[in-house]
Amino acid sequence: MLDIINDILDFSKIEAGKVELEILEFELIAIVEATAELLAERARKKKLTFMTFIDPEIPKILRGDAGHIRQVLLNLAANSIKFTDAGEVIISVVAEEVNDKNITLRFSVIDTGIGIDKTTLLKLFNPFTQADGSITRKYGGTGLGLSICKGLVELMGGKIDA
């Protein structure tokens, strides 16, 4: 119940434009590994292989909103674990574009889960949307997590897709 309330509050803040970024220096490896550690037990219980990969070309120290990056990764990886019954979940971060002042990173969460058809993919990041009613009954959730991720990623100047 607390998770549902927190999702609704986060979604409401994003929709109202009340989320502020906290741009600070952070270590990407620490963020990714801490996120993986929080979810490792869930993956272990399902006998999933759970791995992380961070491109060694990415600088050790970055500037950005580590808290919101962590929130998005946690939500995406938790979904992957929830919807994967066998196989693996991988959190991957690679450098897409690097110049003197900026680096563009691609965060990916890859899994061997149930999959989603192309029609559903188009609406997946809309609020209160889940693949279908049977998914809600089997796995639970509000359908807000991915729309929260989308709002946060866009607020940080990125884009998100499936």
JOBELFEN-V488623 format. One record per pair of residues at least 24 apart in sequence whose C-alpha atoms are under 10 Angstrom apart, sorted by sequence separation. I is the first residue (numbers start at 1). J is the second residue. D is the distance in Angstrom with one decimal. If there is no record, write none. Layout:
BEGIN
I|J|D + I|J|D
END
This chain:
BEGIN
29|53|9.3 + 87|111|7.6 + 88|112|5.8 + 89|113|8.4 + 123|147|9.9 + 125|149|8.2 + 126|150|8.8 + 29|54|7.2 + 86|111|9.4 + 87|112|5.7 + 88|113|8.2 + 125|150|6.6 + 28|54|8.4 + 29|55|9.9 + 85|111|10.0 + 86|112|7.0 + 87|113|7.8 + 125|151|9.2 + 50|77|9.6 + 84|111|6.9 + 85|112|8.2 + 86|113|7.3 + 83|111|8.7 + 84|112|6.1 + 85|113|6.5 + 86|114|9.5 + 29|58|9.6 + 80|109|7.4 + 83|112|8.8 + 84|113|3.8 + 85|114|7.9 + 28|58|8.6 + 29|59|9.9 + 30|60|9.6 + 79|109|9.5 + 80|110|7.5 + 81|111|7.9 + 83|113|5.4 + 84|114|6.2 + 28|59|8.5 + 29|60|7.5 + 50|81|8.7 + 77|108|9.3 + 78|109|9.8 + 80|111|6.1 + 81|112|9.4 + 82|113|8.5 + 83|114|6.1 + 84|115|8.9 + 27|59|8.7 + 28|60|6.8 + 29|61|9.1 + 49|81|9.9 + 76|108|8.9 + 77|109|6.2 + 79|111|9.8 + 80|112|8.4 + 81|113|7.9 + 82|114|9.9 + 83|115|8.4 + 27|60|5.8 + 28|61|6.9 + 48|81|8.0 + 76|109|6.7 + 77|110|8.5 + 80|113|6.8 + 26|60|8.3 + 27|61|4.9 + 28|62|6.9 + 32|66|9.9 + 35|69|9.9 + 36|70|10.0 + 43|77|9.9 + 73|107|8.2 + 76|110|9.5 + 77|111|8.9 + 79|113|9.6 + 80|114|9.3 + 26|61|5.6 + 27|62|6.3 + 28|63|9.4 + 31|66|7.1 + 35|70|6.5 + 39|74|7.8 + 43|78|9.0 + 46|81|8.3 + 58|93|8.7 + 72|107|9.9 + 73|108|8.7 + 80|115|10.0 + 125|160|8.7 + 25|61|6.4 + 26|62|5.5 + 27|63|8.7 + 28|64|9.9 + 30|66|9.8 + 31|67|8.5 + 34|70|8.6 + 35|71|8.6 + 38|74|8.2 + 42|78|8.5 + 46|82|9.1 + 48|84|8.0 + 58|94|7.3 + 59|95|9.5 + 73|109|7.9 + 125|161|8.0 + 24|61|10.0 + 25|62|5.4 + 26|63|6.2 + 32|69|9.0 + 33|70|10.0 + 35|72|9.9 + 36|73|8.9 + 43|80|9.6 + 44|81|9.8 + 48|85|7.6 + 49|86|8.5 + 50|87|8.9 + 51|88|7.8 + 52|89|8.6 + 53|90|7.5 + 54|91|8.4 + 55|92|8.0 + 56|93|9.6 + 57|94|8.1 + 58|95|6.1 + 124|161|8.9 + 125|162|8.9 + 24|62|8.1 + 25|63|4.3 + 26|64|7.4 + 28|66|8.1 + 31|69|8.0 + 32|70|7.3 + 35|73|7.1 + 36|74|7.9 + 39|77|7.8 + 40|78|9.8 + 43|81|6.1 + 46|84|8.5 + 47|85|8.4 + 48|86|5.9 + 49|87|6.2 + 50|88|5.7 + 51|89|6.5 + 52|90|5.5 + 53|91|6.3 + 54|92|5.9 + 55|93|6.1 + 56|94|8.4 + 57|95|7.1 + 58|96|9.7 + 69|107|9.6 + 124|162|8.3 + 23|62|9.8 + 24|63|5.2 + 25|64|6.5 + 26|65|8.3 + 27|66|8.5 + 31|70|6.2 + 35|74|5.8 + 39|78|6.8 + 42|81|7.3 + 43|82|8.6 + 46|85|6.7 + 47|86|7.1 + 48|87|5.4 + 49|88|4.4 + 50|89|5.0 + 51|90|4.8 + 52|91|4.7 + 53|92|4.6 + 54|93|4.8 + 55|94|4.9 + 56|95|9.0 + 63|102|9.4 + 122|161|8.9 + 23|63|6.2 + 24|64|5.5 + 25|65|8.3 + 26|66|6.5 + 30|70|10.0 + 31|71|9.9 + 34|74|9.5 + 35|75|9.6 + 38|78|9.5 + 42|82|8.4 + 46|86|7.4 + 47|87|8.0 + 48|88|5.2 + 49|89|6.3 + 50|90|5.8 + 51|91|6.4 + 52|92|5.7 + 53|93|6.3 + 54|94|6.2 + 55|95|6.7 + 58|98|8.9 + 62|102|9.4 + 63|103|9.8 + 121|161|8.5 + 122|162|8.6 + 22|63|9.6 + 23|64|4.5 + 24|65|6.3 + 25|66|8.2 + 26|67|9.8 + 28|69|9.4 + 32|73|7.7 + 36|77|8.1 + 40|81|9.5 + 43|84|9.1 + 46|87|9.4 + 47|88|8.9 + 48|89|7.2 + 49|90|8.2 + 50|91|8.2 + 51|92|8.4 + 52|93|8.3 + 53|94|8.2 + 54|95|8.9 + 57|98|9.6 + 62|103|8.8 + 121|162|6.7 + 22|64|7.1 + 23|65|4.8 + 24|66|7.5 + 28|70|9.6 + 31|73|9.1 + 32|74|9.0 + 35|77|8.5 + 36|78|9.4 + 39|81|8.3 + 43|85|9.5 + 21|64|8.2 + 22|65|5.1 + 23|66|7.7 + 24|67|9.8 + 31|74|10.0 + 35|78|9.6 + 43|86|9.8 + 21|65|5.9 + 22|66|7.9 + 23|67|9.5 + 59|103|9.0 + 118|162|9.6 + 20|65|9.5 + 21|66|9.3 + 22|67|8.0 + 43|88|8.6 + 58|103|8.2 + 21|67|8.9 + 22|68|8.6 + 43|89|8.3 + 58|104|9.7 + 116|162|9.2 + 21|68|7.9 + 58|105|8.5 + 20|68|9.9 + 19|68|10.0 + 55|105|9.6 + 83|135|9.1 + 106|158|9.3 + 108|160|9.6 + 110|162|9.8 + 54|107|9.2 + 105|158|9.2 + 106|159|9.6 + 107|160|9.2 + 108|161|9.8 + 109|162|9.5 + 36|90|9.4 + 53|107|9.9 + 104|158|8.9 + 106|160|9.6 + 108|162|9.3 + 36|91|8.1 + 53|108|9.7 + 83|138|9.8 + 35|91|9.6 + 52|108|10.0 + 83|139|7.6 + 52|109|9.2 + 82|139|7.1 + 33|91|9.5 + 51|109|10.0 + 82|140|9.6 + 32|91|7.8 + 51|110|9.9 + 32|92|8.9 + 79|139|9.7 + 32|93|8.8 + 50|111|9.2 + 49|111|9.7 + 79|141|9.7 + 48|111|9.8 + 29|93|9.6 + 48|112|9.6 + 28|93|9.1 + 79|145|8.7 + 79|146|9.1 + 76|145|8.1 + 75|145|6.5 + 76|146|7.5 + 75|146|7.6 + 72|145|8.7 + 75|148|9.1 + 76|149|8.0 + 71|145|10.0 + 72|146|8.5 + 75|149|7.5 + 32|107|10.0 + 74|149|9.8 + 72|148|8.0 + 73|149|8.5 + 71|148|9.4 + 72|149|5.2 + 71|149|7.9 + 72|150|8.5 + 72|151|9.8 + 69|149|9.2 + 72|152|7.4 + 68|149|8.8 + 71|152|8.8 + 72|153|7.6 + 69|152|8.3 + 68|152|6.8 + 69|153|7.9 + 68|153|8.2 + 65|152|10.0 + 68|155|9.8 + 69|156|8.9 + 68|156|8.6 + 65|156|7.7 + 64|156|8.1 + 11|127|8.5 + 21|152|9.1 + 19|151|9.6 + 20|152|9.8 + 11|144|7.2 + 14|147|9.6 + 15|148|9.3 + 19|152|8.4 + 23|156|9.7 + 7|141|9.8 + 8|142|8.9 + 10|144|9.2 + 11|145|8.5 + 14|148|7.4 + 17|151|9.7 + 21|155|7.9 + 7|142|8.1 + 10|145|9.4 + 13|148|9.7 + 14|149|10.0 + 20|155|8.7 + 21|156|7.4 + 7|143|9.3 + 8|144|7.4 + 11|147|7.6 + 12|148|9.3 + 14|150|9.8 + 15|151|8.0 + 19|155|8.4 + 20|156|9.7 + 4|141|7.6 + 5|142|9.9 + 7|144|6.4 + 8|145|9.4 + 11|148|5.6 + 14|151|6.3 + 3|141|8.9 + 4|142|6.7 + 7|145|6.8 + 10|148|6.9 + 11|149|9.3 + 13|151|9.9 + 14|152|7.4 + 17|155|9.3 + 3|142|9.3 + 4|143|9.7 + 10|149|9.9 + 1|141|10.0 + 4|144|8.7 + 7|147|9.8 + 8|148|9.2 + 11|151|8.2 + 4|145|9.5 + 7|148|7.6 + 10|151|9.7 + 11|152|9.6 + 14|155|8.7 + 10|152|9.6
END
